[in-house]
Amino acid sequence: MFRKQIELALELSDAFEFVKANYFLGLTLANLGRVSEAFAALSSATDITKRNGEIFWLSRMPNAFGWIHREMQDFETAEAFDREGATIGHEAGFGEAEVNSVNLAMDHLHSNDHAAVCSAMKTAASLLSHDAWFRWRFEIRFLQARAEQTLTKTDAIALLEKATQYGARKYIIIARTLLSQIAMLSADFETAAEEITAACSMLERYPALLCGWRAHAMLGRIEMQRGNPNAGIRAYRIAVSNIRYVADHIHDKGLRRIFLSSDAIRDVLRDAGERICTD
């Protein structure tokens, strides 16, 4: 549907619709694990926004690139894009774009800079309260960042409820994965298994590989700890399959190496007894 929209926008010389379609096509492709195709769509949109001086979309593009790089475990590049997006949004007076400073909070979480996390979250919360445009979407992302920051059941449930209210399936999966992780911290393996199984069941109907490999890997760990090796092996195999698919769709060798060499991916491959060449 997005590709058809792009064709029609080109026929009508409608730059705004062309950029919008490529933007959401890029996000969709990234969620499906087709990283380089996502970059191509977003780059095409960015070129048009720069050529036309279209600040509305230009202020949003860096955050999309930042998100994908963060998912690829390339945190340094992600933070650079997220800072660029927050700066452009601030200078243009677009509160909705600037509220993406919540992305910086996610970056700081990975670098364990808790003071910076709190500062970025405070800024995002303040901006969110003053800008109603697309608030539901950014509120969900804010709740995700807060749940990952606090790792508390209350915040994870708040994310789950909001995601369920709007039918945001990816965030339902993320919320249940967080609830499973939180249950694991208190050795509540039954609840952990229940939550992550629900997340993986949704992934079967609505694939989202960038969060799918994490969910299946967690299910694998939990089943192994519960003494269900066959179920654990099956879950790990799906996680590794997701990782391979994503890696195969990263054409940039440097980024592919960063992804496969990251601690998160190496931990999954080690636990699954698998190996993927990083070259």
C-alpha positions in Angstrom: 0.0 0.0 0.0 2.8 2.4 0.8 4.5 1.6 -2.5 1.3 2.3 -4.4 1.0 5.6 -2.5 4.5 6.5 -3.6 3.7 5.7 -7.2 0.6 7.9 -7.1 2.5 10.7 -5.3 5.1 10.7 -8.1 2.4 10.8 -10.8 0.8 13.8 -9.1 4.1 15.5 -8.2 2.9 15.5 -4.5 6.2 15.8 -2.6 4.5 15.8 0.8 2.7 12.5 0.2 5.8 11.0 -1.4 7.9 11.8 1.7 5.1 10.6 4.1 4.7 7.3 2.4 8.5 6.7 2.2 8.8 7.6 5.9 6.2 5.1 7.1 7.4 2.5 4.5 10.9 2.9 6.0 9.5 2.3 9.6 7.6 -0.7 8.4 10.5 -2.3 6.5 12.7 -1.8 9.6 10.2 -3.5 11.8 10.2 -6.4 9.4 14.0 -6.6 9.7 14.7 -5.3 6.1 17.2 -2.7 7.4 18.9 -1.6 4.2 15.6 -1.3 2.4 14.3 0.8 5.3 17.4 3.1 5.0 16.8 3.4 1.3 13.2 4.5 1.7 14.1 7.0 4.5 17.1 8.4 2.5 14.8 8.9 -0.5 12.4 10.9 1.7 15.2 12.8 3.3 16.7 13.9 0.0 13.3 15.4 -1.1 12.8 17.2 2.2 16.2 18.8 1.9 15.7 19.7 -1.7 12.3 21.3 -0.9 13.3 22.8 2.5 10.5 20.8 4.1 11.3 21.2 7.8 8.1 19.4 9.0 9.4 16.0 7.8 13.1 16.9 7.9 12.8 17.3 11.7 11.4 13.7 12.0 13.9 11.8 9.8 16.9 11.7 12.1 14.8 10.0 14.8 13.8 7.2 12.5 17.5 6.7 11.5 18.4 6.8 15.2 15.8 4.2 16.2 17.1 1.8 13.5 20.7 2.2 14.5 19.8 1.7 18.2 18.0 -1.5 17.2 21.2 -2.5 15.4 23.1 -2.0 18.7 24.9 1.0 17.1 24.4 3.3 20.0 26.9 5.9 19.2 25.4 6.6 15.7 21.9 6.4 17.2 22.6 9.1 19.8 24.1 11.4 17.1 20.9 11.1 15.0 18.6 11.5 18.0 20.5 14.7 19.0 20.1 16.0 15.5 16.4 15.3 15.5 15.9 17.0 18.9 17.9 20.0 17.8 16.0 20.5 14.5 12.7 20.1 16.2 13.6 22.7 18.8 14.9 25.2 16.3 11.8 24.7 14.1 9.4 25.0 17.0 7.9 21.5 16.4 7.2 20.2 19.9 6.1 16.8 18.5 9.4 16.3 16.8 11.4 17.6 19.8 9.5 15.3 22.1 11.6 12.6 20.4 14.2 13.5 23.0 12.7 10.4 24.7 15.0 8.6 22.2 17.9 10.2 23.9 16.7 8.7 27.1 16.8 5.3 25.5 20.4 6.0 24.3 21.5 7.0 27.8 19.9 3.8 29.2 22.4 1.8 27.2 25.3 3.9 28.3 24.1 3.7 32.0 24.0 7.5 32.3 21.1 7.7 34.7 21.3 11.4 35.3 21.1 12.0 31.5 18.2 9.5 31.3 16.2 11.5 33.9 17.0 14.8 32.2 15.8 13.6 28.8 12.7 12.0 30.3 11.8 15.2 32.1 12.2 17.2 28.9 10.1 14.7 26.9 7.3 14.8 29.6 7.2 18.6 29.6 7.0 18.8 25.8 4.4 16.0 25.6 2.1 17.9 27.9 2.0 20.9 25.6 1.7 19.3 22.1 -1.4 17.3 21.2 -0.3 16.3 17.7 -0.1 12.4 17.5 0.2 12.4 21.3 -1.0 8.8 21.7 2.0 7.5 19.6 4.5 9.5 21.5 2.9 8.7 24.9 3.3 5.0 24.2 7.0 5.5 23.4 7.4 7.6 26.5 5.8 4.9 28.6 8.2 2.3 27.0 11.2 4.4 27.9 10.0 4.9 31.5 9.3 1.1 31.9 12.7 0.3 30.6 14.2 2.9 32.9 12.4 1.7 36.1 11.9 -2.0 35.3 8.8 -1.8 37.5 5.6 -3.8 37.0 3.4 -0.7 37.4 5.1 1.1 34.5 5.2 -2.0 32.3 1.5 -2.5 32.8 0.8 1.2 32.0 2.6 0.6 28.7 0.6 -2.6 28.0 -2.7 -0.9 28.8 -2.0 2.1 26.6 -0.7 -0.1 23.7 -3.8 -2.3 24.0 -6.1 0.7 24.0 -4.7 1.8 20.6 -4.0 -1.6 19.2 -0.3 -0.9 18.9 0.8 -4.5 18.6 4.5 -4.0 18.6 4.3 -2.1 21.9 2.0 -4.8 23.3 4.9 -7.3 22.5 7.5 -5.0 24.1 5.3 -4.5 27.2 4.8 -8.2 27.7 8.5 -8.8 27.1 9.3 -6.3 29.8 6.8 -7.8 32.2 8.4 -11.2 31.6 11.8 -9.7 32.3 10.5 -8.1 35.5 9.0 -11.4 36.7 12.3 -13.1 36.0 14.0 -10.6 38.4 11.9 -12.0 41.2 12.3 -15.6 40.1 8.6 -15.8 39.2 9.1 -18.1 36.2 5.4 -19.0 35.7 4.4 -15.3 35.2 7.5 -14.8 33.1 6.7 -17.7 30.9 3.0 -16.6 30.6 3.9 -13.1 29.5 6.6 -14.0 27.0 4.5 -16.8 25.5 1.8 -14.2 24.9 4.3 -11.9 23.2 5.7 -14.7 21.0 2.1 -15.8 20.0 1.4 -12.3 18.8 4.6 -12.3 16.8 3.5 -15.4 15.0 0.5 -13.4 13.7 2.2 -10.0 13.3 6.0 -10.4 12.6 8.3 -7.7 14.0 11.8 -9.1 13.8 13.5 -6.2 15.6 11.7 -7.1 18.8 11.0 -10.7 17.9 14.5 -12.0 18.4 14.6 -10.7 21.9 11.2 -12.2 22.8 12.0 -15.6 21.5 15.5 -15.6 23.1 13.9 -14.7 26.4 11.3 -17.6 26.0 14.3 -19.9 25.3 16.0 -18.9 28.5 12.9 -19.2 30.6 12.0 -22.6 29.2 15.5 -23.9 29.8 15.4 -22.7 33.4 12.0 -24.3 33.8 13.4 -27.7 32.7 11.8 -27.7 29.2 14.8 -28.1 26.9 12.9 -29.0 23.8 10.7 -25.9 24.1 13.8 -23.8 24.9 15.7 -25.1 21.8 12.7 -24.3 19.6 12.5 -20.7 20.9 16.2 -20.2 20.5 16.1 -21.4 16.9 13.4 -18.8 16.1 15.5 -16.1 17.8 18.6 -17.1 15.8 16.5 -17.3 12.6 15.3 -13.7 13.2 18.9 -12.5 13.9 20.1 -14.2 10.7 17.3 -12.6 8.6 18.1 -9.1 10.0 21.8 -9.6 9.5 21.3 -10.8 5.9 19.3 -7.6 5.2 22.0 -5.2 6.4 24.1 -4.4 3.3 26.5 -2.1 5.2 29.3 -4.5 6.3 30.3 -2.2 9.2 26.8 -2.0 10.6 26.3 -5.7 10.1 29.5 -6.3 12.1 28.3 -4.0 14.9 25.0 -5.8 15.1 26.4 -9.3 15.2 29.3 -8.4 17.5 27.1 -6.7 20.1 26.9 -8.2 23.5 23.1 -8.7 23.2 23.4 -10.8 20.0 26.5 -12.7 21.2 24.7 -13.7 24.4 21.8 -15.1 22.4 24.1 -17.0 20.0 26.1 -18.4 22.8 23.1 -19.6 24.7 21.6 -21.1 21.5 24.9 -22.8 20.7 25.0 -21.0 17.4 27.6 -18.9 15.5 27.1 -16.4 12.7 30.1 -15.0 10.7 30.3 -11.2 11.2 32.2 -10.6 7.9 
